[in-house]
Amino acid sequence: MDLVQLEIFRAVAAHKSVAAAAQAIHRVPSNLTTRLKQLEADLGADLFIRENNRLRLSLAGHDFLAYATRILDLVEEARAVVSGNEPNGRFPIGSLESTAAVRIPPLLASYHQQFPKVELDLSTGPSGQMIDGVLNGQLIAAFVDGPIKHPALGGMPVFDEEMMVIAPSHHAPIERGLDANGEMIYVFRSNCSYRHHFESWFAADGAAPGGIRELESYHSMLACVSAGAGVAVIPRSMLENMPGSASVSAWPMKDAFRQLKTWLIWRNDSRSRSLELFRQLVEAETSV
Protein backbone atom coordinates (compact mmCIF):
# COMPACT_ATOMS: atom_id res chain seq x y z
CA MET A 1 0.00 0.00 0.00
CA ASP A 2 1.33 3.47 -0.89
CA LEU A 3 0.11 7.06 -1.02
CA VAL A 4 -0.50 6.97 -4.76
CA GLN A 5 -2.89 4.04 -4.30
CA LEU A 6 -4.72 5.93 -1.56
CA GLU A 7 -5.03 9.04 -3.75
CA ILE A 8 -6.34 6.94 -6.64
CA PHE A 9 -8.81 5.15 -4.37
CA ARG A 10 -10.12 8.45 -2.98
CA ALA A 11 -10.52 9.91 -6.47
CA VAL A 12 -12.45 6.91 -7.76
CA ALA A 13 -14.65 6.91 -4.64
CA ALA A 14 -15.47 10.58 -5.22
CA HIS A 15 -16.18 10.28 -8.96
CA LYS A 16 -17.69 6.75 -8.92
CA SER A 17 -15.93 6.08 -12.20
CA VAL A 18 -12.39 5.14 -13.16
CA ALA A 19 -12.56 7.23 -16.33
CA ALA A 20 -13.79 10.36 -14.52
CA ALA A 21 -11.25 9.93 -11.72
CA ALA A 22 -8.43 9.43 -14.23
CA GLN A 23 -9.34 12.68 -15.94
CA ALA A 24 -9.52 14.53 -12.63
CA ILE A 25 -6.08 13.42 -11.42
CA HIS A 26 -4.45 13.38 -14.87
CA ARG A 27 -3.69 9.67 -15.16
CA VAL A 28 -4.65 7.01 -17.67
CA PRO A 29 -7.61 4.78 -16.69
CA SER A 30 -5.64 1.55 -17.09
CA ASN A 31 -3.15 2.74 -14.47
CA LEU A 32 -5.95 3.45 -12.00
CA THR A 33 -7.53 0.05 -12.60
CA THR A 34 -4.23 -1.74 -12.01
CA ARG A 35 -3.39 0.21 -8.84
CA LEU A 36 -6.89 -0.36 -7.42
CA LYS A 37 -6.63 -4.11 -8.00
CA GLN A 38 -3.24 -4.12 -6.28
CA LEU A 39 -4.68 -2.22 -3.32
CA GLU A 40 -7.65 -4.59 -3.00
CA ALA A 41 -5.30 -7.60 -3.20
CA ASP A 42 -3.10 -6.08 -0.49
CA LEU A 43 -6.10 -5.47 1.78
CA GLY A 44 -7.80 -8.75 0.97
CA ALA A 45 -11.14 -7.03 0.37
CA ASP A 46 -13.20 -5.60 -2.48
CA LEU A 47 -13.44 -1.84 -2.00
CA PHE A 48 -16.00 -1.30 -4.77
CA ILE A 49 -19.15 -2.93 -6.06
CA ARG A 50 -18.84 -2.92 -9.84
CA GLU A 51 -22.06 -2.37 -11.80
CA ASN A 52 -21.66 -1.92 -15.57
CA ASN A 53 -19.53 1.20 -15.97
CA ARG A 54 -20.26 2.56 -12.49
CA LEU A 55 -18.59 1.90 -9.17
CA ARG A 56 -19.99 2.28 -5.69
CA LEU A 57 -18.21 1.73 -2.41
CA SER A 58 -18.64 -1.59 -0.67
CA LEU A 59 -19.04 -1.72 3.11
CA ALA A 60 -15.28 -2.28 3.39
CA GLY A 61 -14.72 0.58 0.97
CA HIS A 62 -16.73 3.00 3.10
CA ASP A 63 -14.68 2.04 6.15
CA PHE A 64 -11.38 2.27 4.30
CA LEU A 65 -12.25 5.67 2.76
CA ALA A 66 -12.34 7.27 6.21
CA TYR A 67 -8.85 5.96 7.01
CA ALA A 68 -7.45 6.83 3.58
CA THR A 69 -8.74 10.39 3.85
CA ARG A 70 -7.25 10.86 7.31
CA ILE A 71 -3.89 9.45 6.17
CA LEU A 72 -3.74 11.74 3.13
CA ASP A 73 -4.78 14.76 5.20
CA LEU A 74 -2.06 14.04 7.75
CA VAL A 75 0.54 13.69 5.01
CA GLU A 76 -0.53 17.01 3.52
CA GLU A 77 -0.41 18.68 6.90
CA ALA A 78 3.05 17.25 7.61
CA ARG A 79 4.34 18.58 4.32
CA ALA A 80 2.94 22.02 5.05
CA VAL A 81 4.40 22.11 8.57
CA VAL A 82 7.85 20.95 7.50
CA SER A 83 8.03 23.22 4.47
CA GLY A 84 6.55 26.20 6.27
CA ASN A 85 4.22 26.78 3.33
CA GLU A 86 0.66 27.98 3.55
CA PRO A 87 -2.08 25.30 3.54
CA ASN A 88 -3.05 23.83 0.19
CA GLY A 89 -4.93 20.95 -1.36
CA ARG A 90 -8.57 19.92 -1.50
CA PHE A 91 -10.88 20.93 1.39
CA PRO A 92 -14.29 19.22 1.02
CA ILE A 93 -16.90 20.94 3.15
CA GLY A 94 -20.63 20.30 3.52
CA SER A 95 -23.57 22.54 4.34
CA LEU A 96 -27.30 22.78 4.67
CA GLU A 97 -28.72 24.30 1.49
CA SER A 98 -30.04 27.43 3.23
CA THR A 99 -26.73 27.99 5.06
CA ALA A 100 -24.79 27.60 1.81
CA ALA A 101 -27.08 30.07 0.05
CA VAL A 102 -27.10 32.96 2.51
CA ARG A 103 -24.75 32.44 5.44
CA ILE A 104 -21.37 31.11 4.36
CA PRO A 105 -20.53 32.74 0.98
CA PRO A 106 -18.67 35.61 2.74
CA LEU A 107 -16.78 33.10 4.92
CA LEU A 108 -15.74 31.01 1.95
CA ALA A 109 -14.68 34.10 0.02
CA SER A 110 -12.63 35.37 2.94
CA TYR A 111 -10.97 31.98 3.42
CA HIS A 112 -10.12 31.76 -0.28
CA GLN A 113 -8.60 35.23 -0.23
CA GLN A 114 -6.37 34.33 2.71
CA PHE A 115 -5.45 30.81 1.54
CA PRO A 116 -5.79 30.71 -2.25
CA LYS A 117 -3.93 27.39 -2.54
CA VAL A 118 -6.72 25.56 -0.70
CA GLU A 119 -9.30 24.11 -3.09
CA LEU A 120 -12.69 24.55 -1.40
CA ASP A 121 -15.14 21.85 -2.53
CA LEU A 122 -18.69 22.58 -1.28
CA SER A 123 -21.47 19.98 -1.10
CA THR A 124 -25.01 20.66 0.11
CA GLY A 125 -27.70 18.41 1.55
CA PRO A 126 -29.73 17.55 4.66
CA SER A 127 -28.02 17.45 8.06
CA GLY A 128 -28.05 13.64 8.19
CA GLN A 129 -26.25 13.35 4.88
CA MET A 130 -23.66 15.97 5.86
CA ILE A 131 -23.01 14.31 9.24
CA ASP A 132 -22.49 10.95 7.51
CA GLY A 133 -20.05 12.65 5.12
CA VAL A 134 -17.94 13.94 8.01
CA LEU A 135 -18.04 10.61 9.85
CA ASN A 136 -16.92 8.57 6.83
CA GLY A 137 -14.18 11.01 5.86
CA GLN A 138 -15.73 12.34 2.65
CA LEU A 139 -16.05 15.81 4.23
CA ILE A 140 -13.54 17.53 6.49
CA ALA A 141 -16.23 19.72 8.06
CA ALA A 142 -19.90 20.60 7.64
CA PHE A 143 -22.51 23.17 8.65
CA VAL A 144 -25.50 21.28 10.10
CA ASP A 145 -28.45 21.76 12.41
CA GLY A 146 -27.25 21.18 15.98
CA PRO A 147 -26.38 20.49 18.65
CA ILE A 148 -24.50 17.36 17.63
CA LYS A 149 -24.02 14.64 20.22
CA HIS A 150 -21.70 12.04 18.72
CA PRO A 151 -18.52 10.81 20.40
CA ALA A 152 -16.50 11.02 17.18
CA LEU A 153 -17.52 14.61 16.36
CA GLY A 154 -16.55 18.03 17.65
CA GLY A 155 -18.31 21.26 16.81
CA MET A 156 -19.29 24.80 17.65
CA PRO A 157 -22.49 26.86 17.19
CA VAL A 158 -22.16 29.52 14.52
CA PHE A 159 -25.60 30.81 13.43
CA ASP A 160 -29.08 31.26 14.91
CA GLU A 161 -31.91 30.55 12.46
CA GLU A 162 -35.48 31.79 12.99
CA MET A 163 -37.84 29.20 11.53
CA MET A 164 -40.81 30.48 9.52
CA VAL A 165 -43.98 28.65 8.50
CA ILE A 166 -45.04 29.76 5.03
CA ALA A 167 -48.52 29.37 3.55
CA PRO A 168 -50.50 30.73 0.57
CA SER A 169 -51.12 34.47 0.75
CA HIS A 170 -54.84 34.01 1.53
CA HIS A 171 -54.22 31.63 4.45
CA ALA A 172 -55.41 32.50 7.96
CA PRO A 173 -52.61 33.21 10.49
CA ILE A 174 -50.61 30.18 11.61
CA GLU A 175 -49.46 30.48 15.20
CA ARG A 176 -49.49 26.82 16.25
CA GLY A 177 -49.62 23.33 14.80
CA LEU A 178 -53.41 23.09 14.98
CA ASP A 179 -53.66 26.12 12.67
CA ALA A 180 -52.13 23.96 9.91
CA ASN A 181 -53.73 20.65 10.93
CA GLY A 182 -54.43 18.47 7.90
CA GLU A 183 -52.46 20.64 5.49
CA MET A 184 -50.12 19.21 2.88
CA ILE A 185 -46.50 19.93 3.89
CA TYR A 186 -43.46 20.30 1.65
CA VAL A 187 -40.18 19.03 3.09
CA PHE A 188 -36.79 17.59 2.21
CA ARG A 189 -35.86 13.91 2.55
CA SER A 190 -36.31 11.97 5.79
CA ASN A 191 -32.76 12.69 7.03
CA CYS A 192 -33.43 16.45 7.08
CA SER A 193 -33.38 17.92 10.59
CA TYR A 194 -35.69 20.79 9.54
CA ARG A 195 -38.27 18.21 8.44
CA HIS A 196 -38.06 16.50 11.85
CA HIS A 197 -38.45 19.93 13.48
CA PHE A 198 -41.60 20.64 11.41
CA GLU A 199 -43.16 17.26 12.18
CA SER A 200 -42.38 17.68 15.90
CA TRP A 201 -44.07 21.11 15.82
CA PHE A 202 -47.27 19.48 14.59
CA ALA A 203 -47.07 16.60 17.08
CA ALA A 204 -46.46 18.90 20.06
CA ASP A 205 -49.84 20.53 19.41
CA GLY A 206 -51.73 17.29 18.80
CA ALA A 207 -51.90 18.02 15.08
CA ALA A 208 -50.66 16.24 11.97
CA PRO A 209 -50.04 17.09 8.32
CA GLY A 210 -52.58 15.83 5.81
CA GLY A 211 -49.84 14.65 3.49
CA ILE A 212 -46.12 14.93 2.87
CA ARG A 213 -44.38 15.81 -0.39
CA GLU A 214 -40.60 15.58 -0.61
CA LEU A 215 -38.90 18.23 -2.74
CA GLU A 216 -35.26 18.97 -3.58
CA SER A 217 -35.05 22.74 -3.07
CA TYR A 218 -36.51 25.67 -1.17
CA HIS A 219 -37.40 27.31 -4.48
CA SER A 220 -39.64 24.34 -5.32
CA MET A 221 -41.25 24.60 -1.87
CA LEU A 222 -41.91 28.30 -2.31
CA ALA A 223 -43.45 27.74 -5.75
CA CYS A 224 -45.78 25.00 -4.49
CA VAL A 225 -46.89 27.01 -1.45
CA SER A 226 -47.37 30.14 -3.56
CA ALA A 227 -49.66 28.13 -5.86
CA GLY A 228 -51.90 27.40 -2.86
CA ALA A 229 -51.02 23.76 -2.41
CA GLY A 230 -49.82 23.51 1.20
CA VAL A 231 -47.35 24.82 3.80
CA ALA A 232 -43.61 24.57 4.45
CA VAL A 233 -40.97 25.72 6.92
CA ILE A 234 -37.99 27.84 5.83
CA PRO A 235 -35.34 29.76 7.80
CA ARG A 236 -36.06 33.51 7.76
CA SER A 237 -32.56 34.25 6.42
CA MET A 238 -33.29 32.06 3.40
CA LEU A 239 -36.84 33.26 2.83
CA GLU A 240 -35.87 36.92 2.81
CA ASN A 241 -33.31 36.28 0.08
CA MET A 242 -35.61 34.32 -2.24
CA PRO A 243 -37.29 35.89 -5.27
CA GLY A 244 -41.04 35.50 -4.91
CA SER A 245 -41.07 35.49 -1.11
CA ALA A 246 -43.71 38.25 -1.16
CA SER A 247 -46.13 35.84 -2.82
CA VAL A 248 -46.65 33.85 0.41
CA SER A 249 -47.61 34.62 3.99
CA ALA A 250 -45.11 33.76 6.74
CA TRP A 251 -45.21 33.46 10.50
CA PRO A 252 -42.41 32.62 12.94
CA MET A 253 -42.75 29.39 14.87
CA LYS A 254 -43.51 29.95 18.53
CA ASP A 255 -41.65 29.24 21.76
CA ALA A 256 -39.13 26.38 21.70
CA PHE A 257 -39.64 25.80 17.97
CA ARG A 258 -38.77 29.34 16.93
CA GLN A 259 -34.97 29.08 16.69
CA LEU A 260 -32.47 26.45 15.65
CA LYS A 261 -28.70 26.72 15.86
CA THR A 262 -26.46 25.87 12.95
CA TRP A 263 -23.19 24.21 13.98
CA LEU A 264 -19.87 23.71 12.27
CA ILE A 265 -18.79 20.10 12.92
CA TRP A 266 -15.65 18.03 12.30
CA ARG A 267 -14.14 14.71 13.35
CA ASN A 268 -12.36 14.87 16.71
CA ASP A 269 -9.42 12.98 15.26
CA SER A 270 -8.97 15.36 12.33
CA ARG A 271 -5.55 17.06 12.24
CA SER A 272 -6.04 19.13 9.12
CA ARG A 273 -4.24 22.49 9.07
CA SER A 274 -6.84 23.76 6.59
CA LEU A 275 -9.62 22.85 9.02
CA GLU A 276 -7.91 24.54 11.98
CA LEU A 277 -7.53 27.79 10.02
CA PHE A 278 -11.13 27.57 8.80
CA ARG A 279 -12.40 27.08 12.35
CA GLN A 280 -10.44 30.14 13.49
CA LEU A 281 -11.89 32.22 10.65
CA VAL A 282 -15.46 31.10 11.35
CA GLU A 283 -15.07 31.78 15.08
CA ALA A 284 -13.69 35.25 14.39
CA GLU A 285 -16.40 36.23 11.89
CA THR A 286 -19.55 34.80 13.53
CA SER A 287 -21.17 35.95 16.71
CA VAL A 288 -23.50 33.30 18.14
ChimeraX attribute file (.defattr): number of C-alpha atoms within 10 A of each C-alpha:
attribute: neighborCount
match mode: 1-to-1
recipient: residues
	/A:1	12
	/A:2	8
	/A:3	12
	/A:4	12
	/A:5	19
	/A:6	21
	/A:7	16
	/A:8	22
	/A:9	26
	/A:10	21
	/A:11	20
	/A:12	25
	/A:13	21
	/A:14	15
	/A:15	16
	/A:16	18
	/A:17	17
	/A:18	24
	/A:19	18
	/A:20	15
	/A:21	22
	/A:22	20
	/A:23	12
	/A:24	12
	/A:25	13
	/A:26	9
	/A:27	13
	/A:28	13
	/A:29	15
	/A:30	12
	/A:31	12
	/A:32	22
	/A:33	17
	/A:34	11
	/A:35	18
	/A:36	21
	/A:37	15
	/A:38	14
	/A:39	20
	/A:40	17
	/A:41	12
	/A:42	10
	/A:43	13
	/A:44	9
	/A:45	14
	/A:46	17
	/A:47	24
	/A:48	21
	/A:49	13
	/A:50	14
	/A:51	8
	/A:52	6
	/A:53	9
	/A:54	13
	/A:55	17
	/A:56	18
	/A:57	19
	/A:58	15
	/A:59	13
	/A:60	13
	/A:61	21
	/A:62	17
	/A:63	15
	/A:64	20
	/A:65	21
	/A:66	18
	/A:67	15
	/A:68	20
	/A:69	21
	/A:70	21
	/A:71	17
	/A:72	17
	/A:73	21
	/A:74	16
	/A:75	14
	/A:76	18
	/A:77	21
	/A:78	15
	/A:79	14
	/A:80	15
	/A:81	13
	/A:82	8
	/A:83	9
	/A:84	9
	/A:85	10
	/A:86	15
	/A:87	21
	/A:88	18
	/A:89	14
	/A:90	15
	/A:91	19
	/A:92	19
	/A:93	23
	/A:94	28
	/A:95	26
	/A:96	23
	/A:97	20
	/A:98	22
	/A:99	21
	/A:100	18
	/A:101	15
	/A:102	15
	/A:103	16
	/A:104	15
	/A:105	12
	/A:106	11
	/A:107	15
	/A:108	17
	/A:109	13
	/A:110	16
	/A:111	18
	/A:112	14
	/A:113	11
	/A:114	13
	/A:115	16
	/A:116	15
	/A:117	13
	/A:118	17
	/A:119	15
	/A:120	18
	/A:121	11
	/A:122	14
	/A:123	16
	/A:124	18
	/A:125	21
	/A:126	23
	/A:127	23
	/A:128	16
	/A:129	18
	/A:130	26
	/A:131	25
	/A:132	13
	/A:133	21
	/A:134	22
	/A:135	20
	/A:136	18
	/A:137	22
	/A:138	23
	/A:139	23
	/A:140	25
	/A:141	28
	/A:142	26
	/A:143	28
	/A:144	29
	/A:145	27
	/A:146	18
	/A:147	15
	/A:148	17
	/A:149	9
	/A:150	11
	/A:151	8
	/A:152	12
	/A:153	17
	/A:154	17
	/A:155	20
	/A:156	19
	/A:157	20
	/A:158	19
	/A:159	18
	/A:160	16
	/A:161	18
	/A:162	18
	/A:163	25
	/A:164	23
	/A:165	24
	/A:166	26
	/A:167	29
	/A:168	20
	/A:169	16
	/A:170	11
	/A:171	16
	/A:172	11
	/A:173	15
	/A:174	18
	/A:175	13
	/A:176	19
	/A:177	23
	/A:178	18
	/A:179	15
	/A:180	23
	/A:181	16
	/A:182	15
	/A:183	19
	/A:184	18
	/A:185	25
	/A:186	27
	/A:187	25
	/A:188	20
	/A:189	18
	/A:190	12
	/A:191	14
	/A:192	19
	/A:193	19
	/A:194	22
	/A:195	21
	/A:196	14
	/A:197	15
	/A:198	22
	/A:199	17
	/A:200	16
	/A:201	21
	/A:202	19
	/A:203	15
	/A:204	13
	/A:205	13
	/A:206	11
	/A:207	19
	/A:208	20
	/A:209	20
	/A:210	12
	/A:211	11
	/A:212	13
	/A:213	12
	/A:214	14
	/A:215	14
	/A:216	13
	/A:217	14
	/A:218	21
	/A:219	15
	/A:220	14
	/A:221	25
	/A:222	26
	/A:223	16
	/A:224	19
	/A:225	23
	/A:226	22
	/A:227	14
	/A:228	14
	/A:229	15
	/A:230	25
	/A:231	25
	/A:232	21
	/A:233	25
	/A:234	24
	/A:235	21
	/A:236	17
	/A:237	18
	/A:238	21
	/A:239	22
	/A:240	13
	/A:241	12
	/A:242	14
	/A:243	10
	/A:244	13
	/A:245	17
	/A:246	12
	/A:247	17
	/A:248	20
	/A:249	20
	/A:250	24
	/A:251	17
	/A:252	20
	/A:253	20
	/A:254	16
	/A:255	8
	/A:256	8
	/A:257	16
	/A:258	16
	/A:259	16
	/A:260	19
	/A:261	17
	/A:262	24
	/A:263	22
	/A:264	25
	/A:265	26
	/A:266	25
	/A:267	21
	/A:268	13
	/A:269	10
	/A:270	20
	/A:271	16
	/A:272	20
	/A:273	19
	/A:274	23
	/A:275	18
	/A:276	11
	/A:277	15
	/A:278	19
	/A:279	18
	/A:280	10
	/A:281	16
	/A:282	18
	/A:283	15
	/A:284	9
	/A:285	13
	/A:286	12
	/A:287	10
	/A:288	12
